[in-house]
């Protein structure tokens, strides 16, 4: 679990840096949204295989989906493609 927590802290630091200069890094919104959705899919997979309980995965899945939608709608318009 510490590896997972460390990676989340790393992503958070990258997100903080991107949010500090939206004009420069706003195009990364698609990457953050996609990463959150992939994480939610990963949690669903581990719940479906019995590795995690529904109680364990429900809150992170909801949070990831809400954050992905929020990031996608808050991105600078015209930054649909990378770069």
N, C-alpha and C positions, 0 to 999 in steps of 0.2 A: 504494500500500500504506500510506502514512502516514495517509491518511484513514481507512482501515479500522482501523488500530492506534489512532488517536485515538478513534474511536467505541467501540472495545472498552474503552479506559481509562475513558472516560466512563460506560459501562454498569457497569464495575467499581466506580467511585466511587458510583454510585447504589445498586448492590447492597450495598456496604459501609454506606452510610447506612441502607438499609432493614434490614439485619441488626442494626444497633445498637439498633433499637427495633422488635422484632417485633410487639409489641402494636399499635403504631400503623401500621406498614407491611407487616404480614404478609399482607394481602390482595393485595399486589402479586406474590405468588408465581406466580400464573397468568400474569402478563405476562412475568416472567422466563423461565418454562418455555416459553411460546409463542415468545418471541424466540429462545431457543436452538434450538428445533425448526425454526423458519423459517430460521435460519442454516444448519442442517444440510441442509435441503431446497435452499437456495440453492447450497451446495457440491456437492450431488449433481447439480444441474442443470448447473453449470459443468463438472463432470467428464464428464457425459453428452454435452455439446456439444464436448468436446475442449479446452476452455480450460485446464483443470487436469488433472494426472495423478492417478491413484489414490493414488500415494505422497504427494501434496500434500494430498489431502482426507481420507484415511482417519483420521488421528489427530484432527483437529478435529471430524469427524463423531462419532466415538466419544465424545470428551470432551463435546461438546454434548449428546448423548443422555443420557449418564450424569449430567451436571449437571442437566438438565431433570427427570429422574426423581427425583434426590436433592432438588431444590428442591421439587418437587411433593409428595413424601412428607414433607418436613420442615415444610411450611407449617402454620400454625395451623389446626386442624380447625374447620370452620364458615366458613372464608374461601374458599369455592369461587367465589363471584361477586365481581366487582370492588366495591371500596368497603368 
